[in-house]
Amino acid sequence: MAHDEDAVRAAVFGRPEMTVSAPTADLPAGTAELTGEAAAAGEDLDRCLGLAQRWGPRVPLPGGGSTCERWHLLLAAAEGDLTAARVMEPHLDALAIFAEAGQSPPPGAWGVFAAEAPQALLRAEQRHRRWVLRGRKPWCSLAGLLDGALVTAHTAHGRALFAVDLKHPGVTARPGTWVARGLRAVDSGPVDFSDVPATPVGEPGWYLSRPGFAWGGIGVAACWAGGAAGLLSALRDGLTGRQPDRVRAANLGAADTAQFAAVAALGASATRIDAGAATGEAGELLAARVRAVVHDAAERVLREVGHALGPGPLAFDERYARRVADLEIYLRQHHAERDLADLGARLLTEAEAE
């Protein structure tokens, strides 16, 4: 990342009490290191999993006073490579969930499987004072490679969260369904569970109601911003040294301002989270707004970079083409107009209550 972009990020995320002269000095220690390691790991899943486990203890938990550093590091990983970030982010989220539940995380690489689909239903049943999981869970990223996962399942008392050993013989990842061109190495197909022992994490309903659920959603947005940062750097590098072109300069300016808004929203969210002003409905509202801002900014960056650079790098630059495809599918974790409709409905409900 160029120094001018570092200065913007430092200005938004940096600690005000620190007075330094170097433009990158307010960035968290290891930011450039993580970006480089993620770029080197690329689609090598063994290296990505190792990266997640090595950095897990180094990344601050959200809400503990260093949330801005957490967002910074997620952004840095995604700027290096979105596959590496897509592997790292759920592992970090799992560690945060264990901490929020007051439990120590077991060793190994962890994921979080919480998606739902009408055609797939996972149930948790109590048998002889122990819980077991039966059924199918959709969208289980890297289930065949991870050591464990935090999995939501339906119980008689509502949806609950369980820790599961993915090496158990009753766990069967279904290969061959993941045909995505973006994040192609992060197989996210369904998994079948057949009487798999499970350990409860929190009470039924806790997973969705805890403050960290909203904060985790903002962490995903930090990865989107990191993917966009990589494209913005590619645009700037692609235009450097060219004959001045006002149209391409406008593309760069539009992409830069969109990225600035995304980083500013992330910085503001970190401040509110650490101040204790992002729990309950306030936290849900904050997450909805930040995710929408970052999502729209990343889509703007995608469009402006594409318009400025044309088809050339998509056809002949593997790294650039893969980043575009990776970011496009990663952004689809946001439900676009549906999420905006939910946000608008929430705002109207609050207005009527007032």
PEVEN-V520193 format. One record per pair of residues at least 4 apart in sequence whose C-alpha atoms are under 7 Angstrom apart, sorted by the first residue. I is the first residue (numbers start at 1). J is the second residue. Records with the same first field share a line. If there is no record, write none. Layout:
I=J, J
This chain:
1=5, 6, 233
2=6
3=7, 23
4=8
5=9
6=10, 23, 24
7=11, 23, 24
8=12
9=13, 263
10=14, 24, 26, 27
12=264, 267
13=68, 267
14=26, 27
15=26
20=25
27=31
28=69
30=34
31=35, 73, 76
32=36
33=37
34=38, 76, 77
35=39, 76, 77, 79, 80
36=40, 80
37=41
38=42, 77, 80, 81, 84
39=80, 81
41=47, 48, 84
42=81, 83, 84
43=83, 185
44=48
45=49
46=50
47=51
48=52, 84, 87
49=53, 87, 109
50=54
51=55
52=56, 87, 88, 91
53=109
55=59
56=92
59=70
60=66, 67, 69, 70
61=67, 96
62=66, 67, 70
63=67, 273, 274
64=274
65=274
66=70
67=71, 270, 274
68=72, 267, 270
69=73
70=74
71=75, 219, 222
72=76
73=77
74=78, 85, 222, 223
75=79, 222, 223, 225, 226
76=80, 226
77=81, 84, 85
78=82, 84, 85, 223, 226, 227
79=226, 227, 229, 230
81=85
82=86, 227, 323, 326
83=87, 183, 186
84=88
85=89, 223
87=91
88=92
89=93
90=94, 111, 112
91=95, 109, 110, 111
92=96
93=97, 216
94=98, 110, 111, 112, 150
95=99, 105
96=100
97=101
98=102, 103, 104, 105
99=103, 104
101=201, 202
108=147
109=146, 147, 148
110=146, 147, 148, 149
111=146, 148, 149, 150
112=149, 150, 151
113=140, 149, 150, 151, 152
114=151, 152
115=138, 139
116=138
117=138
120=136, 137, 138
121=135, 136, 137
122=133, 134, 135, 136, 137, 153, 154
123=133, 134, 135, 153, 154, 155
124=131, 132, 133, 134, 153, 154, 155
125=131, 132, 133, 155
126=130, 131, 132
127=131
131=197, 198, 199
132=195, 196, 197, 198
133=193, 194, 195, 196, 197, 198
134=193, 194, 195, 196
135=192, 193, 194
136=190, 191, 192, 193
137=190, 191, 192
138=189, 190, 191
139=188, 189, 190
140=188, 189, 190, 191
141=186, 187, 188, 189
142=146, 186, 187, 188
143=166, 173
144=173
146=166
147=165, 166, 167
148=164, 165, 166
149=163, 164, 165, 166
150=161, 162, 163, 164
151=161, 162, 163
152=159, 160, 161, 162
153=159, 160, 161
154=158, 159, 160
155=159, 160
157=204
158=204, 205
159=204, 205
160=203, 204, 205, 207
161=200, 201, 202, 207
162=198, 199, 200, 201
163=198, 199, 200, 201
164=197, 198, 199
166=171
167=171
168=196
170=193, 194, 195, 196
171=191, 192, 193, 194, 196
172=191, 192, 193
173=190, 191, 192
174=189, 190, 191
175=189
177=189
178=187, 188, 189
180=184
181=325
182=322, 325, 326, 329
183=326
202=206
205=209
206=210
207=213
208=213
211=215, 279, 280, 283
212=216
213=217
214=218, 283, 284, 287
215=219, 287
216=220
217=221, 287
218=222, 287, 290, 291
219=223
220=224
221=225, 291, 294
222=226, 266
223=227
224=228, 298, 327, 331
225=229, 262, 294, 298
226=230
227=231, 327
228=232, 298, 301
229=233
230=234
231=235, 305
232=236, 255, 301
233=237
234=238
235=239, 305
236=240
245=249
246=250
247=251
248=252, 308
249=253
250=254
251=255, 304, 305, 308
252=256
253=257
254=258
255=259, 300, 301, 304
256=260
257=261
258=262, 297, 300, 301
259=263, 297
260=264
261=265
262=266, 293, 294, 297
263=267
264=268
265=269, 290
266=270, 290
267=271
268=272
269=273, 286
270=274
271=275
272=276, 277, 278
273=277, 278
277=282
278=282, 283, 286
279=283
280=284
281=285
282=286
283=287
284=288
285=289
286=290
287=291
288=292, 343
289=293
290=294
291=295
292=296
293=297
294=298
295=299, 331
296=300
297=301
298=302
299=303
300=304
301=305
302=306
303=307
304=308
305=309
306=310
311=315
312=316
313=317, 320, 321
314=320, 321
317=321
318=322
319=323
320=324
321=325
322=326
323=327
324=328
325=329
326=330
327=331
328=332
335=339
336=340
337=341
338=342
339=343
340=344
341=345
342=346
343=347
344=348
345=349
346=350
347=351
348=352
349=353
350=354
